[in-house]
């Protein structure tokens, strides 16, 4: 590869990781290395041999990539590192990443789910003093699924997304990077409230857990065919989801953040229409969700979004003096059904390095270095 190219590392080889690798490689101005964090699968061996990745569907592109299971090879000389794995994989992948971080690198975590706080805490514990920036998005820039070892199907891309960065003063340079690799596909714009705004504006908080819990029996019987959005979100479930969304917005307001409702974000992501409820939107022509099936009662829609998205959001609200009754009920129900104490095993304030902080201190810490 051309040594003068900007070097990008993609950590993760799932739906999002492979999609990012193909997206970046198609631009031609970047050398792209994709890191496989788990095991040497048949897909990994074939990708190492062919060295190409492609997107099809709503985005059509592709290009040359390098694949590796060596973290040092992936990120040692990378200008920007994109961590594209589920939230439950952040801690182990950060542990492997930290020894190779160096001054001036940009780290992007997609989706963020409070990753900037976790990574900063882990860097401090490891004695890593590298001066980096950490950026987060609230979700992937497209709804996508792996179609073949070297191909990801893009059901529908988003139009616009927010990017938050710590420290906040580096958001401009981070935006330049991410908009250069997504030019012509997705437009990223700054989150005025930084990473904390991104963390609390993750619509998976609203869209994912409740429809599973209210349809648990049907999903247990038909895990391979149950359509999360089309079958799971009825008019009544939609109403309760939107009430829970109001709790999230109130928690953000208490932190001085101007959050967007789930409805506002859906229309920004996939196209505006006259829908007034989540039920109406997911059944509209703009929705990308019609064919999404196969999320079981122990899928990441619960095992990721409850502990790493809902739990910290609820705790932030409680620090602000809000009772957060609906999201509390969802967390307790998921914990009961899974025999797992998500309030203990999730992103608690202690786990994120925020224990004992006031709301004002948390907001300051999320924006400024130090």
N, C-alpha and C positions, 0 to 999 in steps of 0.2 A: 504493500500500500504506500501511497505518497506520504512521506514523513512530514510534509508541510500542512497536511490536512488537520483540522481541529479534531481532537480525539475524544470520542464519547464511549462511555461504558454503560451497558445496560445490565443491571443485576437482577436476574430472574428470567425464567424461560417458559412461563405460562402464557396464557392468552395475551395479557398485556405486554409482557416482556418481549415476546416474539413480534408483536405488532409494532412496538417501539423500534426494535432493531431494523425491521423492514422500512419503516417510515424514515428513519434517520439515514439509512444506507442509500435510499432513493435520491437523496438530495445531492450526492456527489461531492460535497464540500467537506465531508466528515469521514473519518475512519471509525468503524463501529465494531466493538467487541461485546459479545453477549456472554454473560457468566451464568453457568449452570450451577446452582447451589446445592443440589441434592445428590444425584447419582448419575453414572454414565449410562443413560438409557439408549435404546435403539435410535430414537430421534436425535439424540446428541451425536451419536457416531455418524449418522447420515448427514447431519448439518455440518459437522467438522469436515466431512469429505467434500460436500458440494459447495459450502460457503456462500449460500444465497438464501434470502428470505423475501417473501412476497405478501402483499395484501390484495384481497379481491373483495368485490362488493361495492359499498359506498365510497371506498377509497381504493384505487388501483395503482400499485407501485411496487417497487422492490429494488434490491441491490445486493452488493457483496458485503458479507460480514465475516468476522472471526468468532469462533466459539471456544470457550475454555472453561475448565474447572479450577483454574489457578487465579485466586483473587489478586495476587500481585501483578500478574500479567494483564488482568482486566483493567485495574484502576491505577496502577503505579504511575503511569504517565498520562492519565486521562485528564482532560481539561474540565469535563463535566461528567458526573456520575448520576445515572437515573436508577433509583431503587424501585422496581416494579414487582412487588410481591405482596401477598396478603399481610395484614397487620400482625398476625400471630407469628410471622416470619421475620419481623423487623429486628427483634432483639438478637437472634442468632446471626443474622446477616450483618448487623452493625458490628457485632463482636469481631467478625472476620474482616470487616472493612476498616475499622479504626486504625490498625497498625500501618495502613498504607496511605492514610490521609496526609495531604501536604498543603502548605499555604497556597491560597489562591484558588483552590478547587471549589466548584459549585456542586452541591449535592441536591438532587431533586427526588422527592419521595412521593410516589403516586400509587394509591391515595395516601395522604399524609396521616390522618388519624393520630395527631399529637406526636408525630415522629420527631419533630425538631426538639421537643422537650426531652424525649427519651434518648436521642442521640447525644445531646449536650451532656446529660447526666452520665452516660456511659463513657464519653470522652474524658470527662473530668475524673471519673474513677480510674480510668486507664492511664491517666497522666498524659493524655494527648493534648498538646497545646497548638495544634495546627489552626491557622486562621482561615476558616472556610465560611461559606454561606450555605444555609439549608432552606430549600424552598419546598412548598407543598401545594398539591392540588387536592380538591375534595373527591375526585373520582378519575377514572380513566377518560381519555378524550373520545372514546368510542365504545359502543356496545359491540363486543367481538367474541369470537370463539375460534379455536384452532380447527382448521379444516384438514390439514395434512401436515407432515413433519416440517415442511418449509413454507406453509401457507396459512394465513389467518383470514377468516372471513369477517369483514366489517359490516355488521347489520346496518348501523347508522352512526355517523360521526356527529359530534356536538359542533355547534357553530361558535359559541363563545364560552370561555371559562375564566375563572379568577385564579391568580397565582399569588400566594403569600410567601414572604421570605423573612428569615432571621439572619442577621439583623435587618430591620426594615429598610435601612438606607441602601442596601444592596439589591433591592427588588428591581430596580431599573436594569442593572446588568444581567440579572437572572432572566428578566423578561426578554431581553435581546436574544439570549441563547435559545430559550424555548420557542420564541416566535420565529426564529430563523429555521429551526428544524420542523416546525409545523406550518410554515408559510403556505397559504393557499388551501389549508385544511381546517385548522382551528385557530381562532384569534384569542390570545391570552391577554388579560388586562389586570391591573394591580388591585389587590385586596387592600383597602386603606387600613384595615385593622391588622394586617400582617397574618402570620400563621394561625393565630388564635381565631381569627375570623374564618379562615379556611376550615379549621377543625370543627367549629360549631355550625358551619354551613354545609356539612355533608348530608345530602338528602337520603343517603342509605339509612340513616337514623330513622327516617319516617317511612321510607318505601319498603324496607326489607323485613324486619322482625315481626311486626304485628300481623300481616297477612298469613305468615306461616303459623303463628300461634293460634289464630282464629280458624285455621283450616287444617289443624294437625291430623285429624283422623283421615281426611281425604288424601292428604299427602302421604301418610303412612301406607295407605292402600295402593296409591298410584304415583310413586315417586318419580317414575320415568316419564310420565305424561302430564302431570299436573302443571298447569301454566300459572306461574306465580302471579303475574299481573292480571291476566285475563280471567282466570278462575278465582284467584285469591282476593282480588280487590273488588268487592261488591259495593253498592251505594252506602250501606251502613258501615262497613269496614273503612271505606274512604272517609266517611264523616269522622270516625274516631281517630284515624290517622291525622286528619287536619287539626283536630283538637290537640293532639300530642305535639304537632308542629308548632302550635301557638305557644306551648310551654318552652320549646327550644328558642323561639324568637324572644320570649321574655327573658330567658337566661342570657342571651346575647346582649339585649338592651341593658341589663344590669351590669355587664362588663364594658359598656360603652361602645358596643359593636352594632352596626347597622346591617343586620343579617337579611337574607332574602328568604321568602317563604319557599316551600317546596314547589308550589305552583309556579311562582316566578322563575325559579331555576329550570323547571321542566320546559317552560316556554322559551327561555333563553338558550337552553341547550339544543332543543330539537325543532323549535319553530312555534311561533305564537298562533293562537287560535282563540275561539270563544269559550273554551272549556272553563267551567267555574269550580270543578272538583277534580280530585285525583282520578276518581272513577271515570269521569268524562274524558280526561286527557289520555289515559292509557288505552281508551277505546277509540281514540281519534286517529285520523290518517297520519298525524305528525309523530305518533308514538312509535318507538323502535322495539317495543316489548312483545309483540304478538307471538313470536315463535320461541320465546325463552321458556324452556321446560327443564325438568330434571333436578330441581333443588329439593333435596330431602329434608327431613325434620332435623338433621344435624349438619346441614350445609353451612357454608360460610355466611349465609344470610342471617344466621343466628350466632354461630361460633366466632365470627369475626366482628359483626356489627354490634352485638350486645356488649361484649366486654371492652372493645377498643373504640367504640364510637358513642354508644348510649351511656355507659357507666361514667366516663369523665364528663360528658355533657350534663348528666343529672347532678353529679357532685359539684360542678361549677354553679349550677342553679341553686343548690342547697347552700353553698357558701354565701350566695347573694340573698339568702333568706326565703327562697321559693321552695314550696313543698314538692313540686314536680310529681304529682300523684300518678299520672298516666304512664309516663316512662318508667316510674318505679314499679308499677304493676307489671309492665312488660318484662323488665329485668328479673323480677321475682318469679314470674311464671316460667321464663326460659330456664332460670336456675333450677327450679323445681323439676321440670320435665327432663333436664339433662343431668340432674344430680351433680351440679357444679355450682359453686358459689362464685358467680361472675363478679359480684361486688368485691370479692377478695382477689380473684385471679385476673381481673381486668386492669385497665389503666386507672388505678387509684392515684390520688394526689401524691402519695409517697412514691409510688412506682415511677411517676413522671418527674420527681424531684421538686414538687410544688408544695409539699406538706408544710402547713403552718403559714403559708403566704396569704395575705389579704387579696381581695379582688384587684385592688389598685396595683399591688406588687406583681401579681400574675400578669396583668396587662402590660406593665413596664418590662417585665422579664421576657415577654414574648416578642418584644420589638427591639430592644437594645442589647448590645454586646455587654458581657459582664454578668 
